[in-house]
Amino acid sequence: MSAQDAATSEAVTRLLSKEYLADDRTALVLWLAEKLDRPVLIEGPPGVGKTDLARAAAAVTGRELLRLQCYEGLDEAKALYEWDYGKQMLYTQLLREVVQQATAGASSLREGVARISAQESALYTEQFLLPRPLLKAILAPVSVVLLVDEVDRAEPEFEALLLEILAERQVTIPELGTLRSRARPLVILTTNGSRDMSDALRRRCLHLFLDYPSPSRETAIVELRLPGIAHTLADALARFVAKLRKLDLRKAPSLSETLDWGRALLLLGASSLDRTVVAETLGLLLKYEEDREKAEEKLDVLLSD
């Protein structure tokens, strides 16, 4: 975090604990990212808190969070910027007389086009620019947290667009030139590992791997996110989910699904993991029928201490 907010990684841990239970390694990487002015590439399975870590980092430092959700087909216009053609056209219509004056007396179509072209740069200024998350982070007057979420979903070519931003904290727009960051953002990229990131991208980032938490840490997270839940119930559901993840499942339950299950148990008034209630609510943890059937077959083992 910023120098005034945290002098050590231990201070980062304490700050994050209000929003996010980070281990020492995670806190240290965030602290170093701030001190070294380096992006962080966070890898791990879906639902282990990668996105929430970026949100927590923004919350505890009082920064705005700018999020770019990556997907197949993501291009420059959606990630970086595009020109507001509608606004440009409107201004052209409103200033029709100015255009007519500029072309008055032209002896040929070629000369008229040349005169208009000479004024074309007036339509390509920041006034007509629609900044998307990447450019917004560069143009922000104060430092923000830029989250590039699930970067592995975008095509490998998209990484080339990121390299200039990650390495130089700048963006090149042909019509305007190079725009450099006004206040360097803290950049966090996440990936679920659906494809390998390029060496060029990795080289520019600090690396952090987040895995499913241990039962004790998951218990603490459940207690933080679900105020009022009994420690015995939080501990029991964390241990149950840990055992569940060891099964050969098509999709292991994520931390967010553990929290959903905990909320459901509270709504149902459960004080312990009753076999009937667990069987009836497995759908909150497991999203494929074959996984649910497999877990139900082993329910007695999963519920045993």
N, C-alpha and C positions, 0 to 999 in steps of 0.2 A: 504494500500500500504506500501512500505518499509519506515522505520523510516526517512530516509533522504528525502523522497519524500513528506511525509505527517505527520504532528504532530497531527492532529485532523481530525474528520470525515468531518468537514466543508471543510478542505483542499482537502479531497478526492472528495467531491462534485465538487469543483472547477476544479480539475484535470480531472475528468470524463466528465465534461461538454464539453470538447473539442471533445469528441467522443460519449458520451452517457449522456442523461439527467436522472440522478438518483435522487430519492427523498432522504430526510435525513435518513430515516430508512435503505434504501439500502446501502447508503454510510457508515453508521455506522456499519452495519454487515460486510462489506468488511474490514473496518478499524480494527474491532475486530478480524476478521479472521487472519489478518496479525499479530496483536499484540499477540494473544493467540496461534498462530500456529495451527489453527483448519480448517478443510475443511468446505465448505459452500454447503448445499443442497438447491437448488433453485427449488421451485415448482410453477406451474401455467399452464394455458392453453397454447396450442401451439401458437407461433407467438407473444409473448408479450415481447420478448427481452432478454430471459434467456441466450441464446448463445452469443448474442451481448454484454451482460454485461461482460462475460469472455474475449471476444476479446478486449473490451475497457480497462479492467483491465490490460491485457498484453501490450496494446499499450501505455498507459500512464505511465507505469513503465519500459518500454523498455525491457520487458521480451519476450522470445519466447513462443508462444502458442502451446502446444501439445494437440491434440484433439483425443479422443477415441470415435467414434460414435458407440453406442451400438445397438444391434439388436438381434433378436431371434437366438439362436445357437452360440452366441459369446463364444469363449473358450480361454483358456490360451495362445494357440499358436498365436492367433490374438491380444490379449490384452496385454500380458506380454512379452513373448519371444518364440523363437524356435531355434533349432540348425540348422546351415547351413550344411545340410547333403551333398549337392553337393560339397561344398568347402572341407569338410572332406574327401570325396571320392577322390577328385582331389589331395589333399596332400598325401593321401595313395598311389595313383598311382605314383606320383612324387618321393616318398620316398620308392619305392618298394625294392631297394637294401638294405635300412636300415632294412626293415621288414625281408628280407631274411637273413641278418646277425644276427638279433635277434633270428631267429628260427633255425639257422644253428646248427647242432649237436644234435637237439632234438631227443630223442630216441623213442618218440611216439607222436601221434596226440595230446593226452592230454597235454603232456609237451609243445608242440608247441603252443597250444591255451593258455596255462597258461602264456607263455612268452609274447605273444601278448597282453593278457589282462593286464599284468603288465604295459604296455606302453599306455594303453587305455586313461588314464587321460590326456595325451598330446593333445588329440583331443577334450577335453571338457574344453576349456578355453574361456575367453572373446573374443579371436580372432575369434572363430567360432560361436559366439553368435549373433543372429539377434534380437536386442531389439525392442519391440513394444512400443506403447505410454507409458504404465505404467512403464516399466523398463527404458525407455529413460528419464523419469522425475526423476527417482531415480539416474541414472548415470550422469545426466547433471552436468557439473562442476560449473554452476551458476544457481541460482533459476529461475525456469520457472513457467508458469501458466499451470496447467494440467486440461483440461476440459474433464470430463466424461459425454458425452452428451446423454440425453434420457436413463438414466440408467434403467428406468422402462421397457424398451423394452427387456432387457436381462432377462434370467431366474433368479429366486431367488437365485439359487446356485452360480451365478456369484458374488453376494454380498460377499460371504465368501472370494473370492479372493481379494476383495477390503479392507477387514477389517485390514489385516496386514499392508497394505500400509497406510491406513488412521490413524491407531492407532500408528504405530511405524515408519512410513516412511522408511520401509525396505521391501525387497523381499527375499524369500528363494528359491534358486535353488538347487535341490538335488546334482548336480555334482559340484557346486561351493561353496555351503554354503549360508550364509546370506549376502546380499549386502545392505548396509545402504546408505541412501541418502547423497550425497556429499554437496548439497545445498538444503535445504528444499523447495519443491515447494509449491505454493499456489494452492490448489486443489478445484475445483468447479465442483459439480455434478448437473445435471439438470434432472427434471422429469416432464412429462406431466400428471402424476396422473393416468395412465392407470392401475396401480396396486399399492398397498401399499408397501412402503419400510419397511424393517425389523426394529425392535426397536434397534437392535445392530448397524445398520448403522446410524439411526437417532441420537443415543446417541453420536456418534463420531463427529457429524457435528453441525455447527450453521445452523439455519433454516431461510429461507427467502422465502416469498410468493410474486410472482409478478402477478398482475392481469392486465386486460386491463386498460390503462391509462384514466384519466379523459379527457374530451374534451379539456380543456385548456392545459394540459400537452401534449396531442396528437398533438395539434396545434403547440406547441413549438418543438416537435420532427420532425414534418413534415417540419417546417422552417429550422431546423438544417440540416436535411438530403436532403432537396430539395432547395438549395440556389437559390434565385431569385423568388420563389413563393410569390405571394402577400399574405399579412396577412389575408385579407378578404376571399380569396379562401381557404387558409389553415384552417382557423377557420370554414368555411362553411362545408368543407368535413369532418373535425373532428367531428362536431356536427351531421352530417348526419350519419356517421358510428356508432356513439354512439347510436343513435336511432335504427339503423339497428340491432345492437347487442341485443336489447331488444325484438326483434321478436323471435318467436319460430322457430328457424332455425336449420337445420341439422348440419350446420357448420357456426359459426359466423366468420365474417372477422377478420383476425389477423392484427397486426400493420404493418407487412410486406406487406400485401395486401392493406392497406391504402396508403402506400408509392407507391406501384405499380400504384394504381389508380391516385394518385397525379401526377406521372410522365406522365401517359397517358393524363391527362387533360392538362398538360403543352404542350405536343406534339400536342394536338388538338387545342391549342391556346385559351382554355377556360379561361375566367376571372371570371366566376361565375358558379353556379350549374344550368345550363339550363336543363329543364325537359327532353328534347329530348336526349341531350348528356348523362345525367345520365342513362336514360333507355337503351341507346345503349352500355354503358360501365359497366353495372352491373356485367357482367361476370368476370371482374377483381376482384370484391369483393366477389362474391358468386359462389361457385364451383359446386353447385347442381341445376338442372333445377327447382325443386320444390321450392327451396329457392328463386331463381330469380323471379319466378312467384308470389310468396307470397309478395316479396318486391315491385314488379311492381304494384300489386293491391293497395298497400298502399303508392305509391310514393308521392301523394299530401300531405299526412300527414307527411311523412318523410322529405319533402322539406319545410314544413312550419316552421316558426320561433317559 
